[in-house]
Amino acid sequence: GAGVSQSPSNKVTEKGKDVELRCDPISGHTALYWYRQSLGQGLEFLIYFQGNSAPDKSGLPSDRFSAERTGGSVSTLTIQRTQQEDSAVYLCASSPGSGSQNTEAFFGQGTRLTVV
Amino acid sequence: QQQVKQSPQSLIVQKGGISIINCAYENTAFDYFPWYQQFPGKGPALLIAIRPDVSEKKEGRFTISFNKSAKQFSLHIMDSQPGDSATYFCAATLNSGGSNYKLTFGKGTLLTVNP
């Protein structure tokens, strides 16, 4: 596709259930980010993948959160034993690889997660 | 540690007025400073960006002013329009040396332009 694709666009889950959120980055982009945005709030960094380097997981809020990126392309963010405070919009972004002109991050539309 | 501090948190401007959003950064190695615009229900999108070799960059009604010594940069929206109402995020990254580094975002400013 032409842009970053996230699925599902909306997810309602019961407290305690696990959820998986998917991100398809722009083809050829080596950098991929996950952010969380609560209603009316800023962007909370979660995790960053760059090529084959070890991911920067410094933003993951607890060990219930994990993410992987398979084959340097699709990424999945998994939240285990969801809690109501996990309700937010989860945004994925990708950007091109190395090069001084290639830092622009392209965002997907986000997945709105509601934990009831 | 918040490496990019953005203010104000919200801003209300009358149509035709000037909107000014400020950001300050801590890492002197940062060398790329983009601004993103986000409309409700959408992901943020790049609006304008600047590198520290210039003090100002203008694109249409949008201008970034950059003060390297003060480690500050700001977004000015001239002749603000209701259609500019959105959340604006500043960001910074280290982008030299052929490597791609993580963008660090400010917390955002909700701009409302009244008609």
Interface residues (C-beta under 8 A of the other chain):
Chain A: V4 T30 A31 Y33 Y35 G40 Q41 G42 L43 F45 Y48 Q50 D56 L91 A93 S95 P96 G97 S98 G99 S100 N102 T103 E104 A105 F106 F107 G108 Q109 G110
Chain B: Q6 Y32 P34 Y36 G41 K42 G43 P44 A45 L46 A49 F89 T93 N95 S96 G98 S99 N100 Y101 K102 L103 T104 F105 G106 K107 G108 L110
